[in-house]
Amino acid sequence: MLTLNLPSPIQPVTFENHTFYLKRDDLIHPDFSGNKARKFHYFLTHEFPHINKVVSYGSAQSNAMYSLSVLAKMKGWQFEYYVDHVADYLKENPHGNYKAALENRMIIREEGIGSREHFGDNVLFIEEGGRQQEAEYGIRLLAQEIIEWQKEQGIEDFNIFLPSGTGTIALYLQKALCKEGVVGEQRPTVYTCACVGGSDYLKKQFTMLEADNNCHPTILSLPKKHHFGKLYRENYEIWLKLQQQTGVIFDLLYDPLGWRTLLAHTQVLSKPVIYIHQGGVLGNESMLPRYKRKYGM
Ligand SMILES: *Cc1c(COP(=O)(O)O)cnc(C)c1O
């Protein structure tokens, strides 16, 4: 049966002379990036007797894709995944999330997904990156774990930071803390940055999930535009530094921009900061060789 390592531990680390509290969601389960373990928690812990297939769409190397292949395998469901395009190089040399998902018998469809209505009642449809309502269930639990920890530690006031793709975790976390996270007078603020698209895109994603923008996370950004999946020397450097100084391996797609953005905002660092490590280290298998080829060690 499925064992989730919950509550995930919180560990103090020092980076660039600041102390941070790492919420180790990367340790929740070896086959789910912590982010996807939270988002799919509802599906992992409930029964769906009428479902025999899960359908989703997105990029050919996504963490969500791999996590869904594991979910499908555990549940005995088929898994059908739609991508616009699989690069020839990847088809000929499968690696990373793509390879691991194929080994879990993912059926890949290189075509548009069309309307979701034509999938019958036996199909569980998952939005790209797991951006959907059911995610709130697992993320409320994340908020409760953080509040419990805060009470144990006797910390009055703190900030939370995590890098965003669709912003689903950041949004539901801030929402949960808005509603229940009051210890003393303070509600913790969730800070995030947009790794996919820009801040405007991320704000739109928040609004799609929650109309009340009083409970939206606070978006921080760097002056220079960032393209998702592109190689940046600064990203590689901070990733190596993180490993040297903290002994923890982070992901190469989200965390480098996350840490760079966080360190650039000293007002956020003026309170204790919980940084949520959302996993994704399996995806490094495709990013790290590209970085090494480009910049060496
Ligand atoms: C999916 C994922 C993200 C993006 O999360 P959102 O909830 O879509 O913002 C960030 N980090 C990792 C490791 C992920 O797997």
The ligand as a MOL file (V3000), in Angstrom:
LIG
                    3D

  0  0  0     0  0            999 V3000
M  V30 BEGIN CTAB
M  V30 COUNTS 15 15 0 0 0
M  V30 BEGIN ATOM
M  V30 1 C 4.6060 20.8730 -10.5270 0
M  V30 2 C 5.7390 21.4740 -9.7940 0
M  V30 3 C 5.8110 22.8570 -9.5410 0
M  V30 4 C 4.7520 23.8280 -10.0140 0
M  V30 5 O 3.7170 23.8470 -9.0950 0
M  V30 6 P 2.3580 24.6880 -9.2640 0
M  V30 7 O 1.5140 24.2000 -8.1630 0
M  V30 8 O 1.8240 24.3540 -10.6250 0
M  V30 9 O 2.7200 26.1130 -9.1440 0
M  V30 10 C 6.9030 23.3430 -8.8300 0
M  V30 11 N 7.8960 22.5220 -8.4060 0
M  V30 12 C 7.8600 21.1950 -8.6440 0
M  V30 13 C 8.9840 20.3530 -8.1760 0
M  V30 14 C 6.7820 20.6200 -9.3320 0
M  V30 15 O 6.7510 19.2980 -9.5510 0
M  V30 END ATOM
M  V30 BEGIN BOND
M  V30 1 1 1 2
M  V30 2 1 2 3
M  V30 3 2 2 14
M  V30 4 1 3 4
M  V30 5 2 3 10
M  V30 6 1 4 5
M  V30 7 1 5 6
M  V30 8 2 6 7
M  V30 9 1 6 8
M  V30 10 1 6 9
M  V30 11 1 10 11
M  V30 12 2 11 12
M  V30 13 1 12 13
M  V30 14 1 12 14
M  V30 15 1 14 15
M  V30 END BOND
M  V30 END CTAB
M  END
